């Protein structure tokens, strides 16, 4: 897949939210619990060795910790494309994420922190990380991003948003090359994906495995503690409710299991192969904590997109369920 840098990259990257680990913030968790940094480093290097070239992170993932790991293991590779996100203040020494930082000074401070942690003078892609930020107030944010391109601090920019109207307000600016949005077999994001295709944007697919639900490893009634984002009670969670897998999505998964595992695929590989078949501009970035997860995720590259007959059958099955918004 040819991206804004001019290079061709494999159509599955690595999502580096989980390896950021917890922060010292009080309140509901935004992490996937404790992590083993040594294992994260091995997994990052394995991903690169297996062909991954796009690594998706954010200043807020572990209050800079994810970026620091990538900076230590991946940034030395000139062909590795690193995507990061800004929009919130970060204190990486205290391991704290702060409030929104969306004025010119706040954006510049966050971008400079990411450049330091990622060990790159120029960031490949900076995405605005405030999903629901009012579209009519976003102009100054993207003015700053255009200036940062001119200054050589970032190569390009975009928005991590699930709102079509937001992307529409800024997607024609020079330097706007990508969106990042929820996209998986449960979440079709029809209008946003059409916009990405029409505007020739790269659509980085976050939550391509529905926060792990599409791996098939969770059972009805299984619970997460409040130290895990899936058990933290955020109102934006859809795949987990009250710290447990959402029963409606588990039912959908069972109905799709045979189709997603066609051709010898694991469930995770089938879910990623669905994305590869569903949109030519989608580039999923599944998360990971272990080398085994990296091998499984990137194994979908060899399997390739799901064939049309399987995609048609999946559509037929899903029409039997209530539509999912987004």
SULKAZI-V897704 format. One line per field, one symbol per residue. phi: phi as a letter, one per 20 degrees, with the letter a starting at -180 (. if undefined). psi: psi as a letter, one per 30 degrees, with the letter a starting at -180 (. if undefined). A space follows every 50 residues. Layout:
BEGIN
phi=???
psi=???
END
This chain:
BEGIN
phi=.edffneecgecdcedffffmfdefengfdcenfcdfffffffgffgffe ofcdcdbagefmlnffffffffddffefeedddcccqcfcdffelcedfg cdegfffffffffffffelcfcefbddfeegeggffdegfgfffffffff eneceabacebddgfffffcfeffoecbdcbfbafecflgffffffffel efdfeelfdllnffeneddgnfddfffdgfdenffefcecclmcgfffff fffffegfffefmmffgfffffffffefbfdecfcffaccffffffffff fffmffffffffffgffffedffefn
psi=kkaffflkllgkakkgeeffallgklakkglhalljeeeeeeeeeeeeef fkfkkkalefjghfeeeeeeefeeffjfgkkkklllfkkkjfefhkkalk igleeeeeeeeeeeeeefhkekkekkkkgjegkkefgfeeefeeeeeeee fgflellakjlgjeeeeefffgkkfjfllklkjaffjfheeeeeeeeegh kkjkjlhfghhfegfgfklkfkkklffkefgfgkffkffkkhglkkeeee eeeeffeeefglggkleeeeeeeeeefekffkjkikllfleeeeeeefff eeealkleeeeeeeeeeffflkkkk.
END
